[in-house]
Amino acid sequence: MSEEKSEYTPDLYTLEDENGVEQTFEMLDALETEDGQRYFALVPYAENPEDALSDSDELVILKAEMEGDEEILVSIDDDDEFDRIGQIFLKRIEEMFEDDDYEDEE
């Protein structure tokens, strides 16, 4: 019997905060709104899956802005915008994991 091995390569981003501290994140999802604004949902990256479970409640939501010719990811300062986009991501991520759970049961 041959064993099928899934090759998963996460989308990793190393971000630097306002204090110059770098941290690596894994992108879970991205979306573009009707007005063309792009948003990203990220979680801290951990090479060890057990470590990832301990940080599983930290979701970082950033938006893309152009700085010259370069796209940068920035915090969302507007609370209403953050809440609206956060709810969209939470629903989408919940649906992604529900699909994974369904596939595992088959």
N, C-alpha and C positions, 0 to 999 in steps of 0.2 A: 504494500500500500504506500503510495507516495504522499508525502506530507506537503501541503501547500503552505508556503510561508508568505505572509503579507509584508511587503516592503513599505513602511511608512516613513516618510521624511517630513518632519515638521517645517513650517515656514517660520524661521527664526529672525528676530530683529533685535539688534543691540541698540538700546536707547540711552541717551545721556540726559539726566535731569538738570535742573537749573543750578545745582551745586557741582556739576561735573562728574557725578557718580554714574557709572555705566551698569546696566542690568540687561540681561537677555530675556526676551519674551517670545512666546509662541503665539502666532496669530490663529485664532479660532474661526473668525468670520470677518467679512468686510461687506459694506453695503454702500450704495450710491443713492442719494435721495433724488427726487424729481428735479430739484434745483441744481443738481450736479455736485453737491457736497459729498465728499467721501469720508467714511468713518470706519474704524477698525476696532475689533474686540480682541484683546490680548490677555494672556495669563503668564505669570512668571514661568520661565522654562526650568525644568529640572531633568537632568539626564536619567536619574533613578526614578522609576514610576512611583515608588513608595513615597519619595519626597514630594512628588507632584500632587499626590493625594492630600498631603498635609496643607498645601497651599491652594487647594481647589476652590476656596471661596473668594479668592482675589481675582476680580475681573477688571481690567483696565480698558476704558473706552477713550479713544483719541480721534481727533479729526485731522484731515490733511489740509494743509495750507501751502500755498506757493510762496517761496522766499527767493526772489529772483527766478532762476531757471530750475530751482531745486524744490521738490516736494518734501515738506517736513511734517511730522506728527506733533500735534499740540493738544494740551488739555482743553476741555470744553468748559468755558467760564460761565456760560449762561445755564442756570439751574433748570429752567424749563426745557431747553434744548437737550441737556444731559439726560433728564428724566425721560423725555420722549424717545431718544435714540437708545437709551439703556433698556427700556421696555421692549423695543423692537428686537434688540440683540438677545435679551433673555428669552423671548418667545422662540426666536430662530434657533438658539443653542439648545433649548429644551427639546424642540422638534428633532434636531440632529441626533441627540442622545436617545430619544424615543425610537428613532429609526434603527440606531445601532443595537438597542436592546431587543427589538423585534427580530433583527437579523441573527443575533446570538441565539435566540430561542429556536430557530429553524434547524 
